[in-house]
Amino acid sequence: MADEPSYWYAKRGIFALGLAPFGWIYGTVAKRRMEAEPSYTSALPVLCIGNLTAGGAGKTPTAMEFARVAKAMKLKPGFLTRGYGSAVRRGPLKVNFRSHNSHDVGDEALLLAARAPTVVCADRVAGVKMLEEMGVDLVIMDDGFQNPALYKDFSLVVVDAGRAIGNGFVHPAGPLRAPLKTQLARADALLLVGTSTATAKVVRVAAKMAKPVIAAMIQVSKPGRWKDAKVYAYCGIGAPNKFYHSLEAVGAQVLETRSFPDHHVYSPTDCEELLQRAEELDALLVTTTKDKARLVRRGDKQTALHTASQALEIQMRLENPKRAGAIIEEVLERARVRRAH
């Protein structure tokens, strides 16, 4: 995936306004697609973790947090994901994090599969049918909010407070995947990660539509280990500065950074350059868990970089810890009621 345009998260200017008519066309098509009736309703409860915009907002950490809570409730969750960047053209495919690599299934799928049974499939209906056969009792979709094929019992939309909805335009003029009101109409609640005035519009529209807004934050696991560490940080994610700022926030001395496009596939040359520069700086190589997963079983140079790199592990935490359990209970109840009818 190429770097997202800078005008997506800037004041509306000539590029965004020039592309606005194309955004209107794209948005009209996306609106009709989202309004289509589902083609399949699973016997399993389905919780969808989605977002409003292209790029990262925190869906995968949120999905993993809900799986953690579900396990504490003695449930057997399973993940359903598209597997962005994977080689899966036809599916579904059960992910084995011990043998697959990011080319096979995508980087997010590897992280999810380390926590619960995970199926990769662009066809969400085929994917959920495999999960039905695997003995799970709760389906957690990582993405797929805009996809109408599978009925969702509850859709939780994750919003990164720092970026929110950018300039508010629909792709390609802005980052929105579909018109804002169209998307919020199909959301059951918003998960607002962090705090920022950039969220004013989306929170205001959500309030008018009576959509609950849940506060959450990203926390670094074992933050003390990074205090005063001299690091050379690199990543290929949608919002690299969030990663660098997280390192600084826990006391790391970020000597230098290198950013790659989102979902970047590291070449042998990339790996050699990163290893060499870290040695020159006499610094610790640090990256994200998704980037490190992308290096697994991809070649000798990638293995060397994987071994030399440490990952900044993060967790999604809801401001009210009981809220996740309450949402899961609601998902289960909605599924029970619809099955009864």
Secondary structure, DSSP 8 states (H G I E B T S, - for coil): -----GGGGSS--HHHHHHHHHHHHHHHHHHHHHTS--SB--SS-EEEEEESBSS-SSHHHHHHHHHHHHHHTT--EEEEE--TT-S-SS--EE--TTT--HHHH-HHHHHHHTTS-EEE-SSHHHHHHHHHTTT-SEEEEES-TT--SB--SEEEEEEETTTTTTTS-BTTTSSBSS-HHHHHHT-SEEEEES--GGGHHHHHHHHHTT--EEEEEEEESSGGGGTT-EEEEEE-SS-HHHHHHHHHHTT-EEEEEEE--TT----HHHHHHHHHHHHHHT-EEEEEHHHHHTTTTS-HHHHHHHHHEEEE-EEEEESSTHHHHHHHHHHHHHHHHHHH-
